Amino acid sequence: MKNRNKVLILGATGGIGGEVARKLVREKWDVHALRRNAPQNEEHANITWITGDALNAEQVAAAASGCSVIVHAVNPPGYRNWEQLVLPMLQNTINAAERNGALIVLPGTVYNYGPDAFPLLREDSPQNPVTKKGAIRVQMEKALLAYAQRGGKVLILRAGDFFGPDAGNNWFSQGWITPGQPPRTIKNPGKAGTGHQWAWLPDVAETLAALLARRDQLEPFACFHMRGHWDADGTAMAAAIKSVAQLAGIKAKVTSFPWWLIFAMAPFNTTLREMREMRYLWEQPIQMDNAKLIDFLGHEPHTPLIEAVRTTLIGLGCIDHALFAPS
């Protein structure tokens, strides 16, 4: 029997999946999560962990039993073998959702859009990607649309570049700064004067929770865009990191990201190849239009950039939390 507030999260140890799991626990959901090895720390005590693999259809189906929502926030480890693994994992989620009549939640990105849709992205903008990763994203959304057309329900929330206190696999933590080290050098990959779209993961999770609270009012295939943090000229994020570092007694400098090194090393490293492929997103302004989200929710959760950056740098071990504790 389906439980209205029982949710299965695939990818709950990742950045977005983890934030959504913690938010839904606070909202008193019955949160279940599938992963190969369940964590053993108290932080995850309110989550029911199920041992299993997102690539195993029967394990996903068993984990989803009785769930009204499945959050599909899982990616191949290290973003390797995307072409071979991403769509089979999603198909397992779709099959499990069909068994339970569950709504599927997909955290979306801008990858499925190409230059013909820039600079202002709306939910119905044409999807003509120029990268392999973008093409896979389009296939994912087409598979979810087919599920909705068969009577299922889908919620997609697209946002800009993720950053957050518990997320290590993103541009912020893999390009701009180095986790575990003071942010003395801030490497900006953007083109001078070019705007960039950011999304703080706790805000994304809060937005998803707010949408799920009103899921009975959603259309079968519901898509929304978050505005997040719009860095109009590409300097606001660097300035925020520098400001937080200064408050922590760290003298930081902003430099250009070493794209030449990425291009030289990309043939030998999967992550660097992914970064090289996405360079076009730093060379032109790409902004998300959140008018539909505002019309539906009446607001968009939004944490001030300085606060978001401070919390992120503390979470990534770059600055000491004690330096910002009340005296």
Secondary structure, DSSP 4 states (H G I P E B T S, - for coil): --EEEEEEEETTTSHHHHHHHHHHHHTT-EEEEEESS---SGGGTTSEEEE--TT-HHHHHHHTTTEEEEEE----GGGTTHHHHHHHHHHHHHHHHHHHTPEEEEEE-STT--GGG-SEE-TTS----SSHHHHHHHHHHHHHHHHHHTT-EEEEEE-SEEE-TT--SSHIIIIIS-TTS---EEEE-SPTT--EEEEEHHHHHHHHHHHHHTGGGS-SEEEEE---EEETTS-HHHHHHHHHHHHTT---EEEE--HHHHHHHGGG-HHHHHHHHTGGGGSS--EE--HHHHHHHSS-----HHHHHHHHHHHTTSS-GGGGS--
